[in-house]
Amino acid sequence: IEYIRSVYYNKVEYARFSSSLGKFVGFTEFGLKAADYWNSDAALLAALNADKERYCLNNVGVFYRNI
């Protein structure tokens, strides 16, 4: 299971958090700067990694039952 949080502006994805990497990755010039800033915040990264366990792992059984 992988938790992904994408950040868009004007329908263009400029940054993405991936729980498998454990950090943000930027795709545009602004996204690279934003990803560096967000990756420097250990509390934010820990909260997003905890979201994987809080949201994904608790609901995976519900999603698979409905398929």
Residue, then its C-alpha position, 0 to 999 in steps of 0.5 A: i500500500e502506498y499513500i500519495r498526496s499530489v499538489y496541483y496548481n492550474k491542473v498541473e501537478y507540481a509536487r507529490f508526497s509518496s509514502s514509499l519514498g517518505k518525502f516530497v518530490g517536485f516536478t516544476e521549478f516551484g515544485l522543487k523549491a516547495a518540496d525542499y521546504w516541506n522535506s525540511d519539516a520532520a513533523l510534516l513528514a511524520a504526520l504524512n507517513a502516519d496518514k498511511e497507517r491512519y487512513c490506508l491500512n484501516n480502510v483497505g479491508v473496506f475497499y477490497r470487500n466492495i470490489 
